[in-house]
Each structure stands twice: as C-alpha cells, then as structure tokens.
Amino acid sequence: MDYKNIIVRMPNWLGDLVMATPILADLRKYFPQATITAMCQKPVHELLEKDPNVNEIFSFDKPGKMSRHEERRGIVQKVQAGNYDLGILLTNSFSSAWLFQQGKVKNRIGFTGNWRRFLLSHPIKNPREKEHLVTTYKRLLVPLGIPISEAKPALYLDEDEKSHARKMLEQFDVPENAKLIGIHPGAAYGEAKCWLPERFRKVAKQLLEKDPNTYVLFLGTGAQNELIKTICEDLPSRAVNMAGSTNIRQLMALISQVRVLLTNDSGPMHVASALGVKLVALFGSTNSIATGPYNGGTIINKNVSCSPCYKRVCPIDFRCMKQITTEEVVDAITRQSS
C-alpha cells in the first residue's frame, strides 16, 4: 500500500530513541510523499526537532498517576484526529498498542508480548538472537516490503545551535582551538552501568596534565550534578562542569564540539555516535552487542562471567567495571583524539 499518513511511536529513553531514527529515514525513503508523525514522550522529543524525515512531532507528557485516565483519553482523541493509515510501535508496552487501537490507526505494526497481540493488525515476534537494537527496530518494517537497510542513527543540528554551543564554551574560557574532551560519567538506568567516579577524575587529571591545550567538559543531567561536582573537586579550571545547565538540544550541540566523548552505556553515548563524534564507551552490566554505539567507537568491556546482568545495582563486587583501568581509558582517549 501507498501509505499517506504514518505515525511512529518512538521509544521513551534517550538512547533508544536515537537508535530508532533509522526507521524514520527508511519510511521517508519508501514513502516520500507521506506525512510522517513521530510520537514522543517529553522531553526526548527535542532530539527530532530538526529531523528532515519528520513532518510533525506529536509530543506528550508521561501520564501522571492521579490523572492518567484523562490524559490518556486526550492522547487517544489526538491520535483519532490524525486519521493515520499506518502506525509503527517501537515501544513494547500494552498501553502504547492500546492507544493506537483506540485511536483508530488502521494498520498497527509492533512486536508481540505484554498481552497485546490482539491490538496489532500486524503482530511480529521479537527476535531471540543477539543483535543490535537498531536492527531489531528495522524488523518492524519488513511487513511493509522494506528490507533491513544500512541506515544508521542520525541526529541533526543547525549552524545557529553549534554557534551557540561555542559561545557557551567561551563563557568558561575554552578557546576555539582547544583539544576538548567530553566526559559523561552518569547513566539513567542505574549505578551498575557507571564506572567509578574517582577513576573518571583520574582520567581527567591525567589528560589535563599531559597537554596544556586540553580542556575537559563534564556533561550530565541535574540529577548528576552532585556526582560531577565531586569528580571536579581540585581539578584545574580547564575542567568545566556543565551538568544540569543544558536542555537536550544544547547537550547535543555541546557534544558535537568535543573531539572525543568518554561515557558509560548511556543516552549521550548514542547522541555522540549519531553525530559522528569519536567515542570511548565503557560497558559492564549491559550488552555492547545490543546497545553499543552503532556508528563505531572504542568499546571497553571486560566480559566477566556475570555480565551482562542488566541490574541497576551490582549485588556482588562490581568486577565488570573495576577491571577497567584508568591507564587503558586514557590510552584509548589519546588514540582517538590524535
């Protein structure tokens, strides 16, 4: 069919949404005249504001516990008003499939599970083999005759946003010709994904001592501000803490300015990858085969016997991250930044 009005329910997590962007590119390629709407939970919808493959962003707040029924009814009404003839569900929840069914989306494609098969017009079994999540998302387009493509995650910034990022750095006396290394020491899912704070600090200290033209930019959310403040204690002024001082678009623009980003398995890791920024990514409790940086980078993963465990907090000795040394991380950054 030649679909004219397509809605794509994008993932809720920052990194997952980045990994889902090839779906939008593939739909645009095969349905060039269609109106494509990306349905996103706030605030991650900001990632797609400049995406040329999207005609409209349908953003909504996560329904609160007290008013969940009324808020969902409002979302259903908005979906109904869109008169969509095709809906792609990149989320696996029952509620997202229910919203599309109640919103009268004519053709609804999604993975089975969570008791939602009967809500889908084209139910697809979730693949069992180990593969990257980008590939898993692309399997949802196969019923449309769209083969699994080579499209990579991509994000888009305009020159004004990049210029504003440079001005933000100037306020911290970061010269334009500086060797700027980004460090994102947090992760939204839990501390089991995070390398030790004191080792991030040692890496920053060694990088700053090795080269007077090196500046280290610490990035994170407001919730990570205290963590990063502790890491930055007693570091030279060339260590800049911008945790909690940016929105998502500003974070993207700042990441685009760094030469290398050091990060755990996190949303900003995927942002950097999609922007073509060099990466050193540290993995422990999660699987780099499934959620590693799709566009390349240096992955350090000790592959200990209990990994990946996907736990929020390590119940034993945190061996997966403790075995990653400061020296090998500094060496990896140095190689990537040269």
N, C-alpha and C positions, 0 to 999 in steps of 0.2 A: 504493500500500500504506500501511497504517497502522502505521508502524514503532514498536516499543515500546522498543528498546534500541539507542541510537545512540552510536557512538564517533567523535570528530573528532580526527584527528592534527593538532595545531596546529603552526605554524611554530616554528623554533628561535630565531630572532632576536627581540629585544625589540620592535622597531618593527613587524616583520612580524606578530607575534602580536597586537599592538594592532589592526593593520589587519584582522585576521581575526575580530575579535569580532562584527561584524555577522552572520557565519554562525551563531553560537550564538543570537543573537536571532531570526533568521529560522527556524531549526529549532524553537525554542521556540514561536514563533507558529503554525507549521503542524502541529507535533506536540506539543500542550500536555500530553498525558499521558505522553509518552515519558520514559525515563531517559536523560539526555544526559551522556556522559562526555567530558571534554576531556583528551586525552593530550598531555602536555607534557614537554619536557626541562627538568631543573632548571638554574638557579633561576628561569627565566622563568615557571614555573607559578604563582608568587606573585601575578602580575598578576590572576589569575582567582579568587582566594580568596573574594571577596565577590560574585562574579557571580551574579545571581539566575537566569540562564538555564542554569546548570550544576548537575547533581546530584552529580557526582563529578569529582575531578581525579585522573587517573592520571599520576603524575609518575615520572620515571626519570632516572638519571644517564647522561650520554653514555658509551657503552661504551668502555672503555679498550683499548688495543692488545693488551695481554697476555692479557686475559680476555674479549675481545669475543664469542667464540663462546658461552661460558657465560652471559654477561649477556644476550645476545640470546635464548638459549633460555629464560631466565627470563621475559623480556618476552613471548615467544610464549605461554608457559604461562598468563601472567596474562590475555592477550587471549583465549585459548581459554576460560578460566574465566568471562569476561564474557558469553559467548553473545550476541554482538552481531548484530543482523539488518541493520544498516546502518553502513557506515564511510565517512567523508569524509576524503580525504587532501589536506591543504593544503600538504604538503611534496612535492617533486618527485623525491626520491631513489628509487633502486631498492629500497634496504633497507626503507624505510617501507612500500612496497607489498608487499614480500615478507613482512614481519611480519604484515600484515593477512591475506594469503592463507594463511600458515601458521597464523595464529591463528583460522582458520575464520570470519572475518567474512563473512556471507552475501552481502551486496551491497556492492561496493567501488567507489567513485567517485573518480576522480582524473584528472589531466592525463597525457597520453601523453608519451613521451620517456624517455631513460635505460633503454631496453630493457625497459620494464615493462608494456607494453600487455597482454601475456598474463596478467598478475597482476591485472588490473582487470576487474570484471564490467561496468562502465560507463566505458570509456575516453573521454576528451574531449580534443580538440585544443586546445592552448594558443593563445589568440587572438594574432594577429600585430599587430593595430592597437595604436597607443599609447593606453593607458587607465590609469586609476588601479588600483593593485593591489587595492584594496577591491572594485572592480567585477570584476576577474579572478577573485578568490576566489568571488564570488557566482555566477559562471557554473557552478560545480560543483553548484549546487542546481537548476539548470534541468531536468535529467533527472527530478527528483522532482516536477515541476509547480510549483516555486516560482519565480516571476518575479524578475528582478533588482530588488531593493527599494530604498527610500530610507533604509534603516537605516544609521546612522553608527557608527563605532567609539566604544565607551563603556567606561569603567572605573569601578569602584565603591569608595568608601571609606566607613567608618562614622565617627560623630562622635568615638569614642574615638581613632581614628587621627589625625584632624585636630587634636584637642586635644593629643595627644602631640607633633605637629609644632610646634604653637605653643609648647609647653614647651621643646622643643629650641631654638627660636629665642630664647626668653627667656634661656637659658643664655649666649647670645652678646650679651645686652643689646639685642636687637632689640625695640623697643616694638610693641605690638599695632597702633598706628595708623600705623606706618611705611609709606612707599612702597617696597615690597620688589620689587626687580628680580632675576630669576634669570638666571644665565649658565651655560650648559653648553658648554664650549669643546672638548670631545673628540668622538670618534666611533669606534665599534668597528671599522669596516671598514678604516680606514687614514687616514693623514695627508692624503691628497689631498682628503678631504671637509672638512678643517678650515681655518677662517680663521686668519690669522696670530696667534700668541699676543700679540705686542706690541700688536696692534690691539684685541684683547679688553681688554687692560689700559688702553689709552687711552679706550675706551668707558666702562669702569668709573670711571676717574678723572674724566672729564668729567661723568658722571651724579652722582657724589658731590659735585663742586664746585658744580654748578648748584643743588642743593637739599639743605639740611642734614637734611631728613626722609627722604632716600633712603638705603636700605641695599641692598647688592648681595650676593646669595647665590650663591656658586660651588658647582656640583654636578658630580659625576663619580665614576667608579669608583676603586678603589685604584690601578689601573694609571695613572690620570691625575693622581695626587696630586702628583707632582713638577712636571708641567706647570702645574697650577693654583697650586702653591706659588710657582713662578717668576712667574706672572702677578700674584699678590697682593703681591709684594715692594714695600715702601714705600707701599702703598695705606693709606688711613686705616682705623681699626678698624671702620668701618661696612662694610668689605668682609669678608665671612665665608666662610671656606673649609671646606666640609663634604664635600670629596671623600674617598671611601673610608670614610666614617663611617656609612653607611646601608645597610640592605638594600633590596630593591625596593619593599616596601610603604612604608617610611619615605621613600624617594625620591619615590614617588607623593604621599604626604601633604605633603611639603615643596613640591613643585611646585604643589600645589593652593593654597598660601598666597601665591604670588607674583602680582604684578599683571601682569607680562609676563615671558616667558622668551625670552632670546636664545640661539640654538642653531644648530649646523650641522645637516645632514640626519642625524638620529640617533634612537635609540630614545626618549630623553626628549622629543624633539620630538613624537613621536606620542602619548606619555603625556600631555603637556600638552594637545594637541589633543583627545584623548578625554575629558579632564577639564574642557574648556571654558575653558582658560586662554589668554589672549591670547599671540600668538607673533610673533617676528621670526625667520625662518628663512633661513639663508644656504646657497645651493646653488651648486655648481660642477661637480664631476666626475660628479654623478648627475642624474637627470631629475625635475624637480619635478612633471611631469605624472603620472608613475607613482607617486612616493612622497612627494609633498608633503603637508603637513598637511591632512587630508580635511575637517576641520571649520572651515577658514578660518584666516586669519592673514596677515601681511605676508611675502611671499617676495621676497628679493633675489637675483636671478640674472642675470648679465651675458650669458648665452647666447653665449659666444665660439665660434669656429668648431670647436674641438676638443672641445667639451662637448656631451653627456655622454660621457666616455671610460670611466668605471667602473674606472679604475685605482686601485690602493692608494697609489701614489706618482707624482707628476707627473713625466714624463720630460723636460719642457721648462722653461717659465718660470713655471708656476703662475698664468697670466694670469687664469683664471676667478675666483680668489679675490683676487688682488692688485688687481683693478679695483674691488672693493668697498671703499668708503672709510669711515673712521671717522665722518665727519660724517653720511653718509646713514644709517648704522646708529643713531647717537644720535638723529637726527631721527625715524626710524621708531619707536624705543622711546618717545620723548617723545609722539608722536601716539597710540600705543597705550595709554600709561599715564595719559593726561589724562582 
